[in-house]
Amino acid sequence: MKQEASLFTRLARLPARTLVVVFVLSVGVNIVALLVQYRVKFPPAKHYTYLHHDHPRHIPMGELRTVNMDFHDDIEHYPLNGTQGWAEWNNMHPPGRGALYLGESYWPYQVSMWHQIHCLGHLRALIANGDDGSEHTEHCFHYLRKALLCGGDTTLEEVGQGTVLEGQRQTATGEHIVHTCKDWSQVYEWHAEEHEKWTPEMEQRIYKPAPPVD
Ligand SMILES: *[C@@H]1O[C@H](CO)[C@@H](O)[C@H](O)[C@H]1NC(C)=O
């Protein structure tokens, strides 16, 4: 207590000009610290040429919203076969089939989520039509395996698959379990907006799905 009192007394005895200098320096240091903090928090956007490998890892649309998604089998949509099945599976992609042209040179890219959907659709077509023997099939299994692990969905389902509860014959299917998901519809809308700017030439460069075989 005694020491503190003497410190204040000594401060009080300092010339006013010194105190003003100390005050101004302190304000200056704080402003610099705030600016540094701002820079760390909001780094300036990096400029990409979008040529070959010079692109960001994700599509440049910022963080996606999170939404709740109730997982359940859709008995009215996405049948494995038949006219409706073909139409719905082939129309799952956004306009432009999940492809994008980015940068001043309009370099073509595809987005992984739609590549994954495409692979699932390919596997579905095999079930409906029979194996086409393409290497594409094996690629799709590898690709989807990685995609599922990459998603790392740790949502708890009440009974682990393959676990049979005593006295019950059915195992849990994960039906009506709510998952926290990225809002894929934002990506869909972004593609749709981008696609409106496409030229007929850009349209032609994108792969079109094969028509149903029947
Ligand atoms: C799917 O539909 C086609 C055409 O109707 C048929 O030939 C084929 O056998 C069906 N596939 C399966 C797995 O039922």
The ligand as a Tripos MOL2 file, in Angstrom:
@<TRIPOS>MOLECULE
LIG
   14    14     1     0     0
SMALL
NO_CHARGES

@<TRIPOS>ATOM
      1 C1        -34.7550  -50.7430  -65.5120 C.3       1 LIG1
      2 O1        -35.6500  -50.4170  -66.5420 O.3       1 LIG1
      3 C2        -35.2830  -50.9510  -67.7940 C.3       1 LIG1
      4 C3        -36.2820  -50.4330  -68.8350 C.3       1 LIG1
      5 O2        -37.5860  -50.5180  -68.4080 O.3       1 LIG1
      6 C4        -35.2860  -52.4800  -67.7120 C.3       1 LIG1
      7 O3        -34.8840  -53.0250  -68.9210 O.3       1 LIG1
      8 C5        -34.3320  -52.9170  -66.6040 C.3       1 LIG1
      9 O4        -34.3670  -54.3090  -66.4160 O.3       1 LIG1
     10 C6        -34.6620  -52.2300  -65.3040 C.3       1 LIG1
     11 N1        -33.6300  -52.5360  -64.3380 N.am      1 LIG1
     12 C7        -33.8740  -53.1360  -63.1820 C.2       1 LIG1
     13 C8        -32.6980  -53.3930  -62.3100 C.3       1 LIG1
     14 O5        -34.9920  -53.4400  -62.8180 O.2       1 LIG1
@<TRIPOS>BOND
     1     1     2 1
     2     1    10 1
     3     2     3 1
     4     3     4 1
     5     3     6 1
     6     4     5 1
     7     6     7 1
     8     6     8 1
     9     8     9 1
    10     8    10 1
    11    10    11 1
    12    11    12 1
    13    12    13 1
    14    12    14 2
@<TRIPOS>SUBSTRUCTURE
     1 LIG1         1 GROUP 0 **** ****
